[in-house]
Amino acid sequence: MARRHARHAGVWRLLAEVEVVFGFWAMLLFLGMSLIEGPAGATRYLDGCDFTEPMFVFAIMVIAGTRPILQFAACAIAGVARVLPVQRNLATYLLVLTIVPLLGSLITEPAAMTLAAILLRDEIFGRNASEHFKYATLGALFVNISIGGTLTTFAAPPIFMVAEKWHWDMNFMLSTFGSKAALAIVANAGIAALRFREELFRMRASQARVGRVPLPIVGVHLLFLGALVAHSHHPATFMGVFLFFLGFAHAYGRYQSRLVLKEALLVAFFLAGLVVLGGMQAWWLKPMLLNLDADAVYYGAAALTAFTDNAVLTYLASLVDSLTPAFKVALVAGAVTGGGLTIITNAPNPAGAAILKPVLKAPRLIRGSYFLEQSSPLA
């Protein structure tokens, strides 16, 4: 449409962005509610929605994607890769798919996704990588980020939704999910690296890097990142921190690359639309979950995440008071396990997809299951 109608090409290209889909349908839902219930009823529904997560993902994507933060992460990974007894490209690939997702339990999953996606884009995908390798890695990254945030109660959206109400603390998360999540992450990354080891060995050396950022600037960026994470559930506070960061980044613009404002805004718009639409899904999701036993709910939750955000599943379950401890654990485990099935299954996925989109060729959808087939080496 953009090629045929150049006068409105910008609008057609905007509507072609994956991240616009849910926000666009949320707008239509709001208009429909306004006609049926009146503007006051539609506004009342929006006021009852919690947009903390989209706001936080926007802020954390911008800060985590800055040159000082990326320099810090890249240097740390390069330092560890040099001491590992494996080939350099293979070591870097393994570290990005293991250490960074596990780090998501501390810096939150959106920040880990942003770091991992940019490191993959600049360190791995930019070296004549095949499309099959890229899509398999993208699926492995989605899965590992989703389960990598299960070591704490605040990093993964589906766990944060239920942790306080179900009285899950850090010790519970580590003892129940910690070792299993770490083992699954290592296994997933190891299988991917083993499958594409020959391609990793053939990749050319890394290109020359841009100028180094002074350590004090890196330190200030890390402080901003830490402050944002510490107040991740208080939008008034973390948005204030973010505004101060924008001022600092502008003042020292010579040490910055282009801020990922466009990508972050699109992802935030995507998630905000998902929040608006997700609030209307209880009528079919809740009865379906409650009709499953503790064993079946794991597989049911993993499958349902392909069609809705995994945080929506756990939130709906938190509204029920009669769930057994085994049911709760199985539900959350299934929700985070299925976090790599599609872009909409986990809040950080759109961030990774937006960052890696420029280096990914759109697959030809000969079969509708293309992404599921390519999404993970374990699949």
N, C-alpha and C positions, 0 to 999 in steps of 0.2 A: 504493500500500500504506500509506503514511503517513497518507493521508486516511481510509482505511477502518479502520485499526487505530491509533487515537490513543495507545493505551497504549504501543506500541513505535514511535511515530513517529520518535523520534530515531535508532533503529537503522536504519530504512528510509531515512531521509534520508542517513545516513552511507554506506550501501551504494550510494546513488544518485550519490554523488560520483565523477566520472571518475577522480580521483587514487587512489581506494581500490581500483580494479579489480585492478591488478597485485599489490598487497600482499595482497589477499584470496586470489588464486590462488596466490601464493607460500606462504601459510599452508597451503592445501590440499596443495600439493606437499610441504611439510615433513611434514605428517601422513601422506601417502602413503608417503614415504620412510621415515618412522619405522616404519610397519607392515611394509614390505618388507625394509629393511636394519637396522632397529632404531634406537632413539633416538641411539645413539652414531654410527651412520653418517650420519644426517641432520644431527646437530650438526657432524660433521666436514666435511660439505659446506658448511654455512653459514660455518664458520671459514675455509674456503678462499676465500670471496667477499670482494671488496674494496668496502667501503662508504664509502670516502673521498669519492667524488663526491656521494652523497646528503647526507652530513654537511656538505660544503662548500657545496653549493647552499642548504641550509637556513640556514647562517650568513650567506652573502653576500646572500641575499634579504632577510633581516631588516635588515642594516646598510644595503644600498643603497636600501631602501624607506623610510628615515627622513626626517623633514622637513628636517633640515640638508643631507643629501646631495641631496635633490630640489630644494631651494632653490638650491643651488649649480649643479646641472645646468640648471634652468629659467632662471636668470639668465644663464648662459653662452649658452644657445641663444637667449634673447630678445635678448641683445646682438648676436649675429651676425645674427639675423633682421632687426634694425633697419637694418643697413647693406646688406643684400642688395637689389638693385633689383627685387624682386617683392613681391606682396601679402603682408601679414604672416602670415595663416593658411597660405598656400601655402609661405612660407619656413620656418615652424615645422615644418610637416608634412615637408618635404624634409629638414630638418636631423635630425629625430628618426629618420627612416628611413635616413639615410646616416652622419652623424657618430657617433651612438650605437652602431650596429653595428660600425663601424670601431674605436671606442674599446674594444669588446669584446676586441680583441687585447691590450690592456693591463690592463684591469680584470676580464677573463674574461667569457665569454659569459653566464653566469647573471646577473652584475651588470648587464651591458648590457641584457639582456632585462628585468630588473626596472625599471631606469630608463626604458627606452623605453615599456614597457607602462603605467607609472603616468603618464608625461608624455602619452601618447596618451589615456589615460582622462580625465585632468583638463583637458588643453588642447584636445583635438580632439573626442573622442567625446561629451563632455558638452554639445555645442552643437547638438543636434538633428541629429546625423549619421544617415544612413540605414543600415539593416542591411546592405545590399549593400556600401556603402562600408566599414563596420566589418570585415566578413569578408574583403574583398579586402585591406584594410590589414593584418589579422592574418596572412594568408598571406604578404604581402610582408615583414612583420616577421620571421616565422619563417625565411624564406629568407635575408634579409640578415644576421640574427644568426648563422645557421649558417655562412655563408661569410665573415662579418666577422671571425671569430676565427682565420683562417688566416694572418695576418701574423706570428704568433709561434708558438712550439712548446708553450706552456703553457696557452693560453686556451681552445682547443677540445678537448673530450674525445676525439674520434676521432683528432686529431693527437697529442695527448699520449700516447696508447696506443702509438704506433709511433715517435715522434720519436727517442727515445734508442736503440732497437734498430737503426733504419735509419740512424742518424747524420745526422739532419736538424737543422741549426742555423738560427739566425735569418737568416743570409744566404741559405741555401737557400730558406727559406719566402718571403722577400721577393722573390727573383728568380723563383721558380717559381709562386707563388700570388698574390703581393701585388698587382701591377698588374691582373691578371685579376679578382681578387675586388673591388677598388675599382671597376673599370669596371662589373662586373655589379651591384654595389650601387647605384651611381648610375643605371644604366639601369633597374633594377627600380623604384626610388623615383620616377624621372622619369616612367615610364610610368603608375604609379599616380596621381601628382599630375596628369598630363595628363588621365587618364581622369576624375578627379573634381574638376577645377579649378573647375567651376561651383558644385559643392556647397561646396567650401572657400571660395569667394568669398562665398557667401550666409551663412556661419556668423556667428552673433552674436558680439559682443566677449566677451572673457574676463571671468569674474566676479571680484570683489574677492578678494584673497589673504588668507591668515591672517597673523598677526603674524610679523615677520621674526626670524630666529634670529641672535644675535650672531656675528660672524666667528670669535672663539676657539672657540665650540662647533662651528661648521662645520669649522674646522681640525682639531679633535680627532677628529671623525667621519671626516674624510678620512684621518687617520693610522691609525685603526682599519681602515678599508677597505684601505689600502695594506698594512698588516701582515697582514691576512687573505689578500690576493692573494699576497704574498711567500712565505707558508707554506701555499699552497693544497694542497700534496701531503703535508703533515705534519699529520694530524688531531689529534694530541695538542697540537700548538702552536696551530693555528688555532682549536680549540675553547677553549683557554685564553684566547686573545685575545677570542673571542666572549663568554665569561663575564665578562671585565673590561668589555667593552662594555655588556653588560646592566646591570651595576652603575652605570656612568657614565650610561646612559640613564635609569635609575631616579632617580639623584641629581638630574638636570636634566630631570625629566619635564615641566616647563612649556614646554620647547622641543621637545617631541616630539608627533607625532600617534600614533595607535594603531599599535603595532608589528605587522607582518604575520606574527605567529607562527602563526596558524591556517593561512594560505595556505602558508607555508614548510614547516610540518610535513606538510601534505597532499602537497606536491610531493616532499619527501624520502621520504615513505612510498611514493609512486608509483615513484620512481627506485630505492629499495631493493628493491621487488618486482621491478622490471625486471632488476636485477642478479642476483637469485636465479633468475629464470626464464631470463635470457639465457645463463647458464652451461650450460644444457641444450640449447642450439640448435646446437652445433657439428656434430652428426651430419648435418644437412641443409645448413647454410649453407656450411661449409668445402668440401665436394665441389662444390657449385654454383659457388662463386667460382673454384676451381681449374680448372674445365672451360671457363672463359672466357679469351679472349686479351686482350691489353692494350687493344685498341679496344673490345671488347664489355663489358669489366668496368666501364667508366665508366657505361654505361647500366644494366647489371645491378645495380651497387651503388646507383645512384640509385633504381631500382625497389624493391630489397629494403629500403631504409630505410623504406618505407611500412609494413613489417611488423615491424621490429625497430629498436632503437636503433643509430644509425650507428657509435657507438663499439664496439659488439659486432662489427660487420663488420671494422673495421680491426684490432681485437684478435685475431680469429681469423686474419686474414692475417699478423699478426706472428709467428704460431707456425710459419709455413712459411719455410724458409731458401732456397728456390730461385726466389724471385720476381725478375723483372727490374726495373730502375729505372723503366721506362715503365709496367709493371704497377702498381707501388706508387703512382706519381703519379696514374694513372687511377683507381685504387681510392679513394684519399682524395678526389680531386676529385669523383667520383660520390657518395661518402658525404655530403660537406658540401653538394653541390648539391641532393640529395634531402632535406635537413634541414627543409624546409617542407611536406612532403607530408601528414603527420599529426602529431598531438600527441606520439606516442611516438618520432618519428624522431630527435629531438635533445634532450639533457637539459634545456636551458633552456626548451623549448616548454611543458611543463606549468606553469612559473612564469608565463609570459606569459598563458596561458589562464586560470589561476586568478585573476590580477589583473584581467583584462578581463571575466571571466565576469559580474559584476554588471551590466555595461552592454551585454551581448550577449543577444539573444533567441535561444533555441534554435531552429535551423532545422527546418522541417518536412521530414522525409526522404522526399519524394516519390520521389526517386531516390537510390540508395545512394551515388552519386558527388557529392553536393552539396558536401561540403567540398573535394574535389579541384577541382571547377569554380570554386569561389569563392576558392580558397586563394591565388592569385597572379595579378596582371595578366599576367605572362609566360605563364602557363598558358592 
